[in-house]
Amino acid sequence: MSHSQTVDHQQVPVMPVSSYPSPQYAWFMVILLTLAYIVSYVDRYILGLLVEPIKADLGLTDTQIGILMGPAFGLVYATMGLPIGWLADRRRRTWIVAAGIGLWSIATAATGLAKNFAHVFAARMSVGIGEATLSPCTMSMISDSFEPKRRGKPIAFYTAALSLGAGIASLVAAGVLNWAKSVPQIELGPLGVLAPWQFIFIIVGVPGIFLSLIFLVLREPPRAERTDQSGPQMSFGDMLTHVRDRFTAYFGIVAMCAAMMIVAYSQGWLAATFERTWGWSAEKYVFINAIVLLSVGPATVNFAGWLSDRLFEKGVREAPYLILLTGICILVPTGIVATLMPNGAVAFAILAVNTVGIALASAVGPTALLNITPESIRGQVVALYYMVASLSGLMFGPMTVSLLSDNVFGNENLNWAVSSVPLIFGVPALLYGFYAKRAYINELNQINPAK
């Protein structure tokens, strides 16, 4: 007998339509949150574009760079999400976001002043703490601002910041690297003489400080009305019990999204891969990468959100899960073969298709999660989701590549290390995703039986 037949499920409350903010204000808030996510991803992504000059100036190994890309940022980013998710369920979310933006922006600018591995490590940890505030608060606010059948588009719009942020980071890096050819060192007043890579970190860090001030005055959306007004709010332990009792449904989402993040974060090594494998300059790679990301990513993400809502309204309530599964089916094989191609142009063409898979998966993962989660624990469940998926991505993505490069394939065969990641992590997640589909549909039917 299945668990769904033996355990009573807590009903997901539905806020009266009139209690939601106006569509205009709700979308204004989503736009600001998306802008914050773009800024956060620029600050997060820029390190991978500057691997070679940072290695040269600070005398680092591939493994040390992998630590800076992964554990230095990922450990605090993932683990801080849970207490912040707890706060998001209880305190003013706009102020939490404001504090986070200010912290990660200052820390990113401080990276540009680093003199050694320890300095960069400390700065990346601070960036991780700040960025951990954003997504738990965002998903909670979107849930309180849109009806369930209308959440797909705003969540997808927000998620489009991943490719937008990466594309903008690439454009900034390309511009500064080209300019730096004629100016090998940059004099910046009291900060002294800086290398171009240091200057880039300062450029991308400063704008977020001003954005944080906007969130200090942004109006908080009203929280959803709970079904049981007299009962206590579900505790952290209650949240863990809720997820444990529905493990297959939840883990199907998390396993696929974790695999997507592992593959995506492993691609922080692509600039170095194209340079070592096909002799591409850093500025050539980042410019073409920006074009691919900005042209493919946002369009795919927003299409996925539109399709998710469209199918949901037609009664296909498992649509977010099915789109997520489709994305993983695309990204796994393309991720395996892309860096094994005979030249960089063909590799980039396949990576463009890979970007479609990543965008589909990232667009609908949170929607699939929210649709089976009670309002009173959404902040905590979203934080747990991002903790597991992000920790997996940041720990296993960059570190797997660096360890394989240093210890298995050799630094000159970095492309083989990158290719191995979707094979090792993506294939098992894809198989589990197919296995968990029935459990997810059963969970939807228990929460809101089909009419």
Secondary structure, 3 states (H helix, E strand, C coil): CCHHHHCCCCCCCCCCHHHCCCHHHHHHHHHHHHHHHHHHHHHHHHHHHCHHHHHHHHCCCHHHHHHHHCHHHHHHHHHCHHHHHHHHCCCCHHHHHHHHHHHHHHHHHHHCCCCCHHHHHHHHHHHHHHHCCHHHHHHHHHHCCCCHHHCHHHHHHHHCHHHHHHHHHHHHHHHHHHHHCCCCCEECHHHCEECHHHHHHHHHHHHHHHHHHHHHHCCCCCCCCCCCCCCCCCCHHHHHHHHHCCHHHHHHHHHHHHHHHHHHHHHHHHHHHHHHHHCCCHHHHHHHHHHHHHHHHHHHHHHHHHHHHHHHHCCCCCHHHHHHHHHHHHHHHHHHHHHHCCCHHHHHHHHHHHHHHHHHHHHHHHHHHHCCCCHHHHHHHHHHHHHHHHHHHHHHHHHHHHHHHHHHHCHHHHHHHHHHHHHHHHHHHHHHHHHHHHHHHHHHHHHCCCC
